């Protein structure tokens, strides 16, 4: 925490800004659903929603390819665990559900990868599938839409960084239609959160 938050993050950026932090649930299972614009996103999420704020860690769901070598060791220290996006196993999904049963705070990047284009937000099915499995098991999960933005498309030293939280949403129905509707609402709120973050760092007016 001291190395990543107090030294690296605070010395790389001139200013880090948090918007809508009142929307962050401080207890009960929650899935943080952020846009993914940079490798700095993980440190921003830990700064705005991690142990110093919520009294619990961010448990990141990441791809298998990212959990290799030195990077894998570092990500493991940050609280990450791997999942095969193309073929998520029942074991990995069950582990995620078990974390929610314990009231943990999961981080799932619904876009599945870093996206720096101006294209509309497109979400994978992983997060909504996980949320529906949890709902089916009687877990009342808050899914928190989050937008991240930096003063430059590729963050540079002494720039600004912002993270914006939107109001949580919940799974309330099962089935494909319900999943499609949930993903649509989630994408809209992630976009709204990202627009707020872009405005505060000066990328849009």
C-alpha positions in Angstrom: 0.0 0.0 0.0 2.8 2.4 0.9 4.7 1.6 -2.3 1.8 1.7 -4.7 -0.4 4.4 -3.2 2.0 6.8 -1.3 5.0 6.5 -3.6 4.2 5.4 -7.1 0.7 6.8 -7.7 1.1 10.1 -5.8 4.5 10.8 -7.4 3.5 9.9 -11.0 0.4 12.1 -11.2 0.2 15.7 -10.3 -3.4 15.3 -9.1 -5.7 12.3 -8.5 -9.5 13.1 -8.3 -12.3 10.9 -6.9 -15.9 11.7 -7.9 -19.1 10.1 -6.4 -17.4 8.2 -3.7 -20.6 8.4 -1.7 -22.0 5.7 -4.1 -19.4 3.1 -2.9 -21.0 0.5 -0.7 -19.0 0.0 2.5 -20.4 -3.4 3.4 -22.0 -6.4 1.6 -20.9 -8.0 -1.6 -20.1 -5.5 -4.4 -18.7 -5.8 -7.9 -16.8 -2.8 -9.1 -17.3 -2.4 -12.9 -14.8 0.1 -14.3 -13.9 1.2 -17.7 -10.4 0.1 -18.7 -8.1 2.8 -20.1 -4.7 2.1 -18.7 -2.7 -0.2 -16.4 -2.9 2.7 -13.9 -6.6 1.8 -13.5 -5.8 -0.9 -10.8 -3.9 1.6 -8.6 -6.6 4.2 -9.0 -9.3 1.7 -8.0 -7.2 0.6 -5.0 -6.7 4.3 -4.0 -10.4 5.2 -4.3 -12.1 2.0 -3.1 -9.4 -0.1 -1.3 -8.7 -0.8 2.3 -8.0 2.7 3.4 -11.5 3.8 2.2 -13.7 0.7 2.5 -11.8 -1.3 5.0 -11.5 -4.2 2.5 -9.3 -5.1 -0.4 -10.1 -4.9 -4.1 -10.1 -8.5 -5.4 -9.3 -8.2 -9.2 -10.4 -10.8 -11.7 -7.8 -10.8 -14.4 -6.9 -12.9 -17.5 -4.7 -15.9 -17.2 -2.1 -14.3 -19.5 -1.6 -11.4 -17.1 -0.7 -13.7 -14.1 2.7 -14.7 -15.4 6.2 -13.9 -14.3 7.1 -10.8 -12.3 3.8 -9.0 -13.3 1.9 -12.1 -12.1 3.7 -11.9 -8.7 2.9 -8.2 -8.4 -0.8 -8.7 -9.4 -1.2 -11.5 -6.9 0.1 -9.2 -4.2 -2.6 -6.7 -5.3 -5.3 -9.3 -4.7 -5.8 -10.5 -8.2 -6.9 -13.9 -9.3 -7.0 -15.4 -12.8 -9.9 -16.4 -15.0 -9.9 -17.7 -18.6 -12.2 -15.2 -20.4 -12.8 -17.4 -23.4 -13.6 -20.5 -21.3 -14.3 -19.5 -17.6 -14.3 -22.7 -15.6 -16.9 -23.6 -13.0 -14.2 -23.5 -10.4 -13.2 -19.9 -11.1 -16.8 -18.8 -11.2 -17.5 -20.6 -7.9 -14.5 -18.9 -6.3 -15.8 -15.5 -7.4 -19.2 -16.4 -5.9 -17.6 -17.6 -2.7 -15.8 -14.2 -2.4 -19.2 -12.5 -2.7 -20.7 -14.8 -0.1 -18.0 -13.6 2.2 -18.9 -9.9 1.5 -15.8 -9.2 -0.5 -15.3 -6.5 -3.1 -14.6 -7.8 -6.6 -13.2 -5.8 -9.5 -14.3 -7.0 -13.0 -13.4 -5.0 -16.1 -16.5 -5.6 -18.2 -14.8 -4.6 -21.5 -12.3 -7.4 -21.0 -9.3 -5.4 -22.1 -7.7 -1.9 -22.2 -9.6 0.2 -24.7 -8.3 3.7 -25.7 -10.6 4.3 -28.7 -13.6 6.6 -28.8 -15.9 3.7 -29.8 -19.0 3.1 -27.7 -18.5 0.9 -24.6 -19.0 -2.8 -25.5 -19.3 -5.2 -22.6 -18.4 -8.9 -22.4 -20.9 -11.3 -20.8 -18.7 -12.4 -17.9 -19.8 -9.9 -15.3 -23.5 -10.3 -15.9 -23.2 -14.1 -16.0 -21.3 -14.0 -12.6 -23.9 -11.6 -11.2 -26.8 -13.8 -12.3 -25.1 -16.9 -10.7 -24.8 -14.9 -7.5 -28.4 -13.7 -7.7 -29.6 -17.3 -8.2 -27.8 -18.3 -5.0 -29.6 -15.5 -3.1 -26.7 -13.0 -3.0 -27.8 -9.4 -3.2 -25.0 -8.0 -5.2 -24.3 -4.3 -5.9 -22.7 -3.7 -9.2 -21.0 -0.3 -9.2 -20.4 1.4 -12.6 -17.1 3.3 -12.7 -15.3 5.6 -15.2 -11.6 6.3 -15.3 -9.9 9.1 -17.2 -6.5 10.7 -17.5 -5.5 14.1 -18.9 -3.7 12.3 -21.7 -4.9 9.2 -23.6 -1.7 7.4 -22.5 -1.1 8.7 -19.0 2.1 10.8 -18.6 4.0 11.9 -15.6 2.6 14.9 -13.7 -0.8 14.7 -15.5 -4.2 14.4 -13.9 -6.1 11.2 -13.2 -9.8 10.8 -12.2 -12.1 8.1 -11.1 -15.9 8.5 -11.0 -18.4 6.3 -9.3 -22.1 6.0 -10.4 -25.1 4.8 -8.5 -25.0 0.9 -8.0 -27.3 -1.3 -9.9 -28.6 -4.8 -9.0 -29.5 -8.0 -10.9 -33.2 -8.5 -10.4 -34.0 -11.1 -13.1 -32.5 -14.1 -14.8 -32.3 -15.0 -18.4 -30.8 -13.6 -21.6 -33.2 -10.7 -22.0 -32.5 -9.6 -18.4 -28.8 -10.0 -19.0 -28.9 -7.9 -22.2 -30.9 -5.2 -20.4 -28.5 -5.2 -17.5 -25.5 -4.8 -19.8 -27.2 -1.9 -21.6 -27.8 0.0 -18.4 -24.4 -0.8 -17.0 -22.7 0.4 -20.2 -24.7 3.6 -20.1 -23.8 4.3 -16.5 -20.1 3.5 -17.1 -20.2 5.9 -20.0 -21.8 8.6 -17.8 -19.1 8.0 -15.1 -16.3 8.2 -17.7 -17.7 11.5 -19.1 -17.6 13.0 -15.6 -14.0 11.9 -15.2 -13.0 13.2 -18.6 -14.5 16.6 -17.8 -12.6 16.9 -14.5 -9.2 16.1 -16.1 -9.9 18.6 -19.0 -10.3 16.2 -21.9 -13.9 17.3 -22.7 -15.8 20.5 -21.8 
